[in-house]
Amino acid sequence: MRYLFLHQNFPGQFLHTSSILADRGNEVVAVSQRGRRVHPRIKSLQYKSPPPEPGIHPFVRTFEAAVRNGEAVAEICSELKKNGLVPDLVVGHTGWGETLFIKDVWPGTPLLGYFEYYYRYASSDVTFDPEFPPTARDPWRIRGMNAPIQLALEAADVGVTPTEWQRSLFPPSQGGDLQVLHEGIDAEAAQPVDYSEIALGSGIRLTSGDPVITFSARNLEPYRGFHVFMRALARLQQRNPDAQAVIVGSDGVSYGRRPTGYATYRDQMLTELRGQLDLSRIHFTGPLPYRQYINLLQVSSAHVYLTYPFVLSWSLLEAMAIGCVIIGSRTGPVEEVIEDGHNGLLVDFFDVEALARQLDYAVRYRSSLRELRRQARQTILDRYDLRRVCLPAQLKLYDKMATRTRPPIHQRRATRGRDNAESTI
């Protein structure tokens, strides 16, 4: 069989599926902006998006960028077609436009679209945090951001999204056509141990017997509650003179606006909390290699995961797989996974005092929270385990799509009610 994967930052969510398909002897090709080789049997090609045209209206910049990406990918795919490649299945992340014109290159090839997010203004990340209020023009800008997603929905034969909460963001006429299928967590790589220790770059060594608070995000920013965590940390340090905090992440901005008047949100919070923090007990590591990161979570007494109503991070599920005591925000994406008091602890996103109290409780009474830890891991094993749950489901879907011809989503939607055909494979 022949498989083509499209992802701006391949492999992304397709790491395990693309690798196992290649291991099984299938022909696998990947197109991305990086073009990096991630598997000896996967042919990786790089596309370069043309520069943006000057004078583009700000509300259509996302759409224009998606079209440029889609055009560049379609040109590469057209060359592949000339050289004889006809994939049995194309799998693509739809967030950056790579899938937009694939059906014009291979009309008869099934297209599986990975739909990560549908932007909303009300009851969403944009209006969630009063500390960073939206502008009057944000509703108009957000509508423009959904334009390429709408076209990707029309093009896809089948669409998947990783969580029920993320599916709920899509309009009812479209969300019902998306299957919830998480890419999975490697619960063998991320698992609890009886004892662990880690040496940090600062020279300090921490063990699983120490009161260690962990916090991680790709970037330390408000979308992942960094500002709330730092304020709670100041209060925790007043309560608990022994607690150590290890903070993993870069100083850039993945989501939302950049800080005003400061180079980074870390600078902003350290300035705001000057004199309230014992910096000798706070360790900023930057990004960590995966194995070292897992090692850190195995040391953790309590792991904090806060998020706006937004895409759920792998980091939360990895921490649960390890059996961390999770203290999470009572927001939709987290509540889908964590039941307060059963497999984790929930606090209001903005309640700094409640977060500090829960952190103090978790580090002081770690030994009494074994059942909470066990249930956290069990949740991953039951619902998100890569090898037993998610990967088999993904490969089953791939096989069905590659061997059966189905009408695309928009055609199935149009015929719904006239017949009893299934809405998805």
C-alpha positions in Angstrom: 0.0 0.0 0.0 1.0 3.6 -0.6 0.5 6.3 2.1 1.1 10.0 1.9 1.3 12.2 5.1 1.0 15.9 5.1 2.0 17.9 8.1 3.7 21.3 8.5 5.9 19.9 11.2 5.9 16.2 10.3 5.6 13.7 12.1 3.6 15.5 14.7 0.5 13.5 15.5 1.4 11.0 12.8 4.7 9.7 14.3 3.5 6.3 15.3 1.1 5.5 12.5 3.5 6.5 9.8 6.4 4.6 11.4 4.4 1.4 11.8 3.1 1.5 8.3 6.7 1.9 7.0 7.9 -1.0 9.3 5.2 -3.2 7.7 6.7 -2.7 4.3 4.3 -0.1 2.9 5.5 2.8 0.8 5.3 6.0 3.0 6.0 9.5 1.8 5.8 12.6 4.0 5.6 16.3 2.9 6.4 19.0 5.4 8.1 22.4 5.7 11.0 20.8 7.5 11.5 17.7 5.3 13.4 16.0 8.1 14.0 12.3 8.0 12.3 10.6 11.0 12.3 7.0 9.8 14.7 5.2 7.4 11.8 3.9 5.3 9.8 7.1 5.1 10.6 9.4 2.1 10.5 13.0 3.4 10.0 15.9 1.1 10.1 19.6 1.9 7.9 22.3 0.6 8.6 26.0 0.9 5.7 28.3 1.1 6.0 31.4 -1.1 6.3 34.7 0.8 3.0 36.6 1.6 1.8 39.2 -0.8 2.1 42.8 0.5 -1.0 44.6 1.7 -3.0 41.5 2.7 -5.9 42.4 4.8 -5.2 41.2 8.4 -8.5 39.2 8.6 -7.5 37.0 5.7 -3.8 36.4 6.5 -4.5 33.0 7.9 -6.4 32.0 4.8 -3.8 33.5 2.5 -1.0 31.6 4.3 -3.1 28.3 4.1 -3.5 28.8 0.3 0.2 29.4 -0.1 0.9 26.2 1.8 -1.7 24.2 -0.1 -0.4 25.5 -3.4 3.2 24.5 -2.5 2.1 21.0 -1.4 -0.1 20.5 -4.4 2.9 21.3 -6.7 5.0 18.7 -5.0 2.2 16.2 -5.2 1.7 16.9 -8.9 5.3 16.0 -9.5 4.9 12.9 -7.5 1.9 12.0 -9.6 3.9 12.6 -12.8 6.5 10.1 -11.4 3.8 7.5 -10.9 2.8 7.9 -7.3 -0.9 7.3 -6.7 -1.4 7.0 -2.9 -4.0 4.6 -1.5 -4.6 7.1 1.3 -3.6 10.7 2.1 -3.5 11.7 5.7 -3.1 15.3 6.5 -3.2 17.9 9.3 -5.7 20.5 8.1 -4.5 23.4 10.3 -2.1 25.0 7.9 -3.7 24.4 4.5 -1.6 21.5 3.2 -4.7 19.4 2.3 -6.6 22.1 0.5 -5.9 21.0 -3.1 -5.0 17.3 -2.7 -8.3 16.2 -4.2 -7.5 18.2 -7.4 -4.3 16.2 -7.7 -5.7 12.7 -6.9 -9.5 13.0 -7.1 -10.0 9.3 -6.5 -7.7 8.9 -3.5 -9.3 9.0 0.0 -8.3 11.9 2.1 -8.3 11.7 5.9 -8.2 15.1 7.6 -6.9 15.7 11.1 -9.0 18.6 12.5 -7.4 20.0 15.7 -9.3 23.2 16.4 -12.3 25.3 15.2 -12.0 28.9 16.3 -14.7 30.6 18.3 -15.1 34.0 19.7 -17.7 33.5 22.5 -17.2 30.9 25.2 -13.7 30.1 24.0 -10.0 30.9 24.5 -10.4 34.4 23.1 -12.8 35.7 25.7 -11.8 33.5 28.6 -9.2 35.5 30.5 -10.3 39.0 31.6 -6.6 39.9 32.1 -6.1 39.7 28.4 -9.4 41.0 26.9 -10.2 40.7 23.2 -10.3 43.6 20.9 -13.5 44.8 19.2 -12.2 43.4 15.9 -11.4 40.0 17.1 -14.7 38.4 16.2 -14.2 39.4 12.5 -10.6 38.2 12.6 -11.6 34.8 14.0 -14.2 34.2 11.3 -11.4 34.6 8.7 -9.3 32.0 10.6 -11.9 29.4 10.1 -12.1 29.8 6.3 -9.4 27.2 5.5 -10.8 24.8 8.0 -14.2 25.0 6.2 -12.5 24.2 2.9 -10.6 21.4 4.5 -13.8 19.9 5.8 -15.3 20.0 2.3 -12.3 18.2 0.8 -11.9 15.4 3.4 -13.5 12.1 3.0 -13.2 11.4 6.7 -12.3 13.8 9.5 -10.9 13.0 12.9 -10.3 15.1 16.0 -8.6 14.1 19.2 -11.2 14.9 21.9 -14.9 15.3 22.4 -14.4 18.8 23.6 -12.5 19.7 20.4 -15.3 18.2 18.3 -17.9 20.3 20.2 -16.3 23.5 18.8 -17.3 22.6 15.3 -20.8 23.7 14.0 -23.3 20.9 14.6 -23.7 20.3 10.9 -20.0 19.5 10.7 -19.0 18.2 14.1 -21.2 15.2 13.7 -19.1 14.1 10.8 -15.9 14.1 12.8 -14.7 11.0 14.6 -13.0 11.4 17.9 -9.8 9.5 17.7 -6.8 10.5 19.8 -3.3 9.9 18.6 -2.4 8.1 21.8 0.1 8.2 24.6 2.9 5.7 24.9 2.1 4.3 28.3 5.1 2.0 28.2 7.6 4.9 27.8 5.6 7.0 30.3 5.0 4.9 33.4 5.5 5.2 37.1 8.5 3.9 39.0 9.0 3.1 42.7 12.0 5.6 43.0 13.5 8.2 40.7 15.9 11.1 40.9 17.0 13.8 38.5 20.0 16.2 38.4 19.1 19.7 37.1 21.4 22.0 35.3 21.6 24.2 38.3 23.4 21.4 40.1 20.6 20.4 42.4 19.5 16.8 42.6 15.8 16.0 43.3 14.3 12.6 44.2 10.8 11.2 44.3 10.9 11.6 48.0 11.3 15.4 47.8 8.4 17.8 47.7 8.6 18.7 44.0 6.0 20.7 42.0 6.2 20.4 38.2 4.8 22.6 35.5 5.4 22.2 31.8 4.3 23.9 28.6 5.8 24.3 25.1 6.0 28.0 26.0 5.4 29.7 29.3 2.4 31.8 28.5 -1.1 32.7 29.8 -2.9 30.1 27.5 -1.4 27.4 29.7 -1.9 29.3 32.9 1.7 30.3 33.6 0.7 33.6 35.1 -1.7 31.9 37.5 0.8 29.2 38.4 3.5 31.7 39.3 1.1 33.6 41.6 0.1 30.4 43.3 3.7 29.4 43.6 4.5 32.6 45.6 1.7 31.7 48.1 2.8 28.0 48.2 6.4 29.0 49.2 5.0 31.0 52.1 3.1 27.8 53.3 5.8 25.3 52.5 9.5 26.3 52.9 10.7 23.0 51.5 8.8 22.8 48.2 10.8 22.9 45.0 9.3 23.9 41.7 10.6 22.7 38.3 9.2 24.7 35.3 9.7 23.2 31.8 9.2 25.3 28.7 10.5 28.0 26.4 10.0 31.7 26.6 8.3 32.2 23.3 4.5 32.5 22.6 2.7 29.6 20.9 -0.8 31.0 21.4 -2.3 34.4 22.1 -0.7 37.7 22.2 2.9 38.6 23.1 3.5 40.4 26.5 3.3 44.2 26.6 6.4 45.9 28.0 8.3 42.7 28.6 10.4 40.4 26.4 8.8 37.3 27.9 6.0 36.3 30.2 8.6 34.9 32.5 10.1 38.4 32.8 6.7 39.9 33.4 5.8 37.4 36.2 9.3 37.6 37.9 8.9 41.4 37.9 5.4 41.3 39.3 6.3 38.9 42.0 9.7 40.4 42.9 10.4 39.9 46.6 7.6 37.3 46.9 9.5 34.3 45.4 12.4 32.3 46.7 14.2 31.8 43.4 16.6 29.3 44.9 13.7 26.9 45.0 12.4 27.6 41.4 14.2 25.9 38.5 13.5 26.9 34.9 14.9 24.2 32.7 13.8 25.3 29.3 12.8 22.4 27.0 14.0 19.0 28.1 14.8 15.9 26.1 11.9 13.4 26.3 13.5 10.9 28.5 14.7 13.5 30.9 11.2 15.0 31.0 9.7 11.7 31.8 12.3 11.2 34.5 11.2 14.6 36.0 7.6 13.6 36.0 8.5 10.4 37.8 10.0 12.6 40.6 7.0 15.0 40.8 4.9 15.2 43.9 2.3 17.3 42.1 2.0 18.3 38.4 0.1 21.4 37.5 -1.8 21.6 34.2 -3.8 24.8 33.6 -5.3 25.7 30.2 -7.7 28.1 28.6 -10.6 26.3 26.8 -8.2 25.2 24.1 -6.4 22.2 22.6 -5.6 19.5 25.2 -1.8 19.0 25.6 0.0 15.7 25.4 1.8 16.7 28.6 -1.3 16.3 30.7 -1.9 12.7 29.5 1.8 11.8 29.8 1.8 13.0 33.4 -1.3 10.9 34.1 0.3 7.9 32.5 3.2 8.3 34.9 0.8 8.4 37.8 1.4 12.0 38.8 -1.0 13.8 41.1 -2.6 16.2 38.7 -3.9 19.6 39.7 -5.7 20.8 36.7 -8.0 23.7 35.7 -11.7 23.2 35.8 -12.0 24.0 32.0 -13.7 21.9 29.4 -10.7 20.1 27.8 -9.4 19.0 31.2 -12.8 18.0 32.6 -13.2 15.5 29.7 -10.2 13.6 31.2 -10.1 14.4 34.9 -12.8 13.7 37.4 -12.1 15.8 40.5 -11.1 13.5 43.4 -11.0 10.4 41.3 -8.0 10.6 39.0 -6.9 14.2 39.8 -7.8 17.4 41.5 -9.5 20.4 39.8 -9.4 24.1 40.7 -10.9 27.1 39.0 -8.4 28.4 36.5 -8.3 31.9 38.1 -8.3 30.8 41.8 -4.7 31.4 42.9 -5.4 30.6 46.5 -7.2 27.3 45.8 -4.3 26.2 43.6 -1.8 27.1 46.3 -3.8 25.1 48.9 -4.1 22.0 46.6 -0.3 22.1 45.9 0.5 22.3 49.6 -1.9 19.4 50.3 -0.4 17.3 47.5 3.2 17.7 48.6 2.5 17.2 52.3 0.2 14.1 51.9 1.7 12.5 48.8 1.6 9.0 50.3 -2.1 9.3 50.9 -2.8 10.0 47.2 -1.8 6.6 45.8 -5.3 5.8 44.6 -5.5 9.1 42.8 -2.3 8.3 41.1 -3.4 4.8 40.2 -6.6 6.0 38.7 -4.8 8.7 36.7 -2.7 6.0 34.9 -5.7 3.7 34.6 -7.6 6.4 32.7 -4.7 6.6 30.2 -4.6 2.8 29.8 -8.4 2.6 29.3 -8.8 5.5 26.9 -5.5 6.8 25.5 -3.0 4.0 25.5 -1.1 4.1 22.2 -0.5 0.4 21.6 -3.7 -1.1 23.0 -6.3 1.5 22.1 -5.4 4.4 19.8 -3.0 2.9 17.4 -5.1 -0.1 16.5 -8.1 2.2 16.0 -6.1 4.5 13.7 -4.7 1.6 11.6 -8.2 0.1 11.3 -9.5 3.4 10.0 -6.6 3.8 7.6 -7.1 0.3 6.3 -10.8 0.8 5.7 -10.2 4.1 3.9 -7.4 2.8 1.7 -9.5 -0.1 0.5 -13.0 1.4 0.2 -14.3 4.4 -1.8 -16.6 6.7 0.1 -18.1 10.1 -0.8 -16.5 13.1 0.9 -18.0 14.6 4.0 -20.0 17.4 2.3 -21.6 14.9 -0.1 -22.6 12.5 2.8 -24.0 15.5 4.7 -26.1 16.4 1.7 -27.6 13.0 1.3 -28.2 12.4 5.0 -31.9 11.9 5.5 -32.4 10.6 1.9 -30.8 7.3 2.8 -29.4 5.4 5.7 -25.8 5.5 4.7 -23.2 5.8 7.5 -21.8 9.3 8.1 -18.3 8.0 8.6 -16.3 4.9 8.0 
